[in-house]
Amino acid sequence: MSLTPALTPARLLDTPLQQLLDELGVAVVDSPISDANFFGAAFVRKSGRVVLAMPAGRPASIADNIVRALLGQVLGVPLAPLPAPLKVSEI
């Protein structure tokens, strides 16, 4: 039985970001990628822990939206697609 409430689209989008990251045990690390077209990456370690690699220096509002979009993708939460030209790709 999980003590963490199910991750619904509303919870993903409305919970304060740091609280959400703490509850989910998600790590956010700085990415060394400096390409202006790179907005972040998510991966799941063998342990199941989600790690987000985010470029430094992005405005907080953009980083917040990208983090939530990446979490939605990796955790299977249905969200509307990101606006063009942004897209989430799986590799």
Residue frames relative to the residue before (quaternion, step in Angstrom):
aa qw qx qy qz dx dy dz
M 1.0000 0.0000 0.0000 0.0000 0.00 0.00 0.00
S 0.3094 -0.7655 0.5420 0.1570 3.56 -0.78 1.06
L 0.3549 -0.7282 0.5479 0.2087 3.55 -1.03 0.82
T 0.6140 0.5259 -0.3406 0.4800 3.58 1.29 -0.27
P 0.4737 -0.6740 0.4766 0.3070 3.62 -0.79 0.94
A 0.6294 -0.5373 0.4011 0.3929 3.56 -1.19 0.58
L 0.4136 -0.7072 0.5178 0.2461 3.55 -1.06 0.76
T 0.0593 -0.7948 0.6031 -0.0338 3.52 -0.22 1.36
P 0.6603 -0.4784 0.3661 0.4485 3.60 -1.18 0.24
A 0.6526 0.5160 -0.3267 0.4486 3.61 0.91 -0.84
R 0.6710 0.4859 -0.3073 0.4682 3.59 0.91 -0.87
L 0.6347 0.5361 -0.3267 0.4506 3.59 0.98 -0.83
L 0.7560 0.4114 -0.2104 0.4637 3.57 0.90 -0.90
D 0.7606 0.4259 -0.2051 0.4451 3.60 1.07 -0.68
T 0.5937 0.5717 -0.3769 0.4226 3.61 1.12 -0.50
P 0.5402 -0.5940 0.4631 0.3752 3.62 -0.94 0.76
L 0.5864 -0.6564 0.3434 0.3276 3.55 -0.80 1.07
Q 0.6862 0.4777 -0.3165 0.4480 3.62 0.73 -0.92
Q 0.6176 0.5311 -0.3397 0.4701 3.60 1.04 -0.72
L 0.6510 0.5190 -0.3074 0.4608 3.59 0.93 -0.90
L 0.6625 0.5017 -0.3033 0.4663 3.58 0.88 -0.94
D 0.6562 0.5101 -0.3073 0.4633 3.59 0.95 -0.87
E 0.6699 0.5099 -0.2995 0.4488 3.59 0.87 -0.95
L 0.7361 0.4105 -0.2185 0.4918 3.57 1.01 -0.84
G 0.4065 -0.7262 0.4663 0.2999 3.59 1.24 -0.22
V 0.3515 0.7470 -0.4839 0.2903 3.56 1.15 0.66
A 0.2466 -0.7501 0.5969 0.1426 3.56 -1.00 0.89
V 0.1404 -0.7554 0.6345 0.0838 3.55 -1.06 0.82
V 0.0317 -0.8011 0.5970 -0.0306 3.55 -0.74 1.13
D 0.5350 -0.6009 0.4809 0.3485 3.56 -1.23 0.47
S 0.3024 -0.7394 0.5764 0.1720 3.53 -1.00 0.88
P 0.4176 -0.7046 0.5062 0.2700 3.59 -0.99 0.72
I 0.5036 0.6507 -0.4290 0.3727 3.61 1.26 -0.12
S 0.1564 -0.8253 0.5402 0.0504 3.57 -0.66 1.12
D 0.3746 0.7347 -0.4820 0.2960 3.61 1.26 0.09
A 0.4776 -0.6994 0.4584 0.2694 3.59 -0.77 1.04
N 0.6694 0.4979 -0.2935 0.4667 3.61 1.20 -0.45
F 0.5976 0.5354 -0.3628 0.4739 3.61 1.28 -0.02
F 0.1188 -0.8251 0.5516 0.0297 3.57 -0.67 1.10
G 0.7630 -0.3195 0.1883 0.5294 3.60 1.21 -0.15
A 0.1613 -0.7647 0.6164 0.0962 3.52 -1.35 0.26
A 0.1762 -0.7586 0.6178 0.1087 3.53 -1.20 0.59
F 0.0643 0.7758 -0.6276 0.0129 3.52 -1.11 0.67
V 0.3337 -0.7246 0.5741 0.1845 3.50 -1.27 0.55
R 0.3649 -0.7332 0.5366 0.2035 3.55 -0.73 1.10
K 0.6820 -0.4736 0.3563 0.4284 3.59 -1.25 0.31
S 0.6273 0.5477 -0.3226 0.4500 3.58 1.15 -0.63
G 0.5351 -0.6186 0.4023 0.4113 3.58 1.27 -0.39
R 0.5147 0.6458 -0.4180 0.3785 3.59 1.26 -0.16
V 0.3345 -0.7295 0.5669 0.1857 3.55 -0.97 0.94
V 0.0808 -0.7708 0.6316 0.0173 3.54 -0.99 0.96
L 0.1529 -0.7701 0.6149 0.0741 3.55 -0.95 0.94
A 0.1648 -0.7607 0.6229 0.0783 3.56 -0.85 1.03
M 0.0142 -0.8321 0.5502 -0.0689 3.52 -0.40 1.30
P 0.4708 -0.6624 0.4906 0.3145 3.60 -0.98 0.76
A 0.4648 -0.6725 0.5041 0.2785 3.55 -1.03 0.79
G 0.7758 0.4158 -0.2610 0.3964 3.54 -1.22 0.44
R 0.4919 0.6330 -0.4589 0.3831 3.61 1.18 0.09
P 0.5700 -0.5595 0.4509 0.3984 3.59 -1.11 0.51
A 0.6110 -0.6038 0.3759 0.3475 3.57 -1.02 0.85
S 0.6565 0.5219 -0.3275 0.4352 3.60 0.93 -0.80
I 0.6511 0.4910 -0.3165 0.4845 3.59 1.02 -0.74
A 0.6490 0.5128 -0.3218 0.4607 3.58 0.89 -0.90
D 0.6263 0.5446 -0.3323 0.4480 3.60 0.97 -0.85
N 0.6922 0.4771 -0.2803 0.4634 3.59 0.84 -0.96
I 0.6610 0.4986 -0.3129 0.4653 3.59 0.95 -0.81
V 0.6205 0.5338 -0.3420 0.4615 3.60 0.95 -0.83
R 0.6847 0.4809 -0.2932 0.4626 3.59 0.84 -0.92
A 0.6403 0.5135 -0.3265 0.4688 3.61 1.00 -0.76
L 0.6652 0.4933 -0.3052 0.4701 3.59 0.94 -0.85
L 0.6375 0.5116 -0.3287 0.4730 3.58 0.98 -0.80
G 0.6351 0.5332 -0.3301 0.4510 3.58 0.94 -0.84
Q 0.6638 0.5105 -0.2983 0.4580 3.55 0.95 -0.89
V 0.7407 0.4345 -0.2444 0.4504 3.58 0.70 -1.08
L 0.7415 0.3905 -0.2237 0.4977 3.60 1.11 -0.61
G 0.5157 -0.6986 0.3833 0.3148 3.57 1.29 0.18
V 0.3953 0.6927 -0.5004 0.3369 3.57 1.08 0.70
P 0.3770 -0.7483 0.4899 0.2405 3.62 -0.61 1.05
L 0.0564 0.7797 -0.6173 0.0884 3.54 -0.78 1.14
A 0.5884 -0.5301 0.4573 0.4044 3.55 -1.26 0.33
P 0.5748 -0.5883 0.4270 0.3757 3.61 -1.09 0.57
L 0.5560 -0.5760 0.4779 0.3614 3.53 -1.24 0.48
P 0.5561 -0.6007 0.4380 0.3715 3.60 -1.11 0.52
A 0.5632 -0.5816 0.4633 0.3605 3.56 -1.17 0.66
P 0.6102 -0.1372 -0.7784 -0.0539 1.64 -2.10 1.33
L 0.4352 0.7055 -0.4681 0.3061 3.62 1.20 0.17
K 0.0908 0.7761 -0.6222 0.0471 3.54 -1.16 0.63
V 0.3470 -0.6944 0.5884 0.2261 3.53 -1.23 0.54
S 0.0736 -0.8016 0.5933 0.0018 3.57 -0.76 1.08
E 0.2665 -0.7360 0.5969 0.1761 3.54 -1.12 0.68
I 0.0415 -0.7862 0.6160 0.0278 3.55 -1.02 0.81
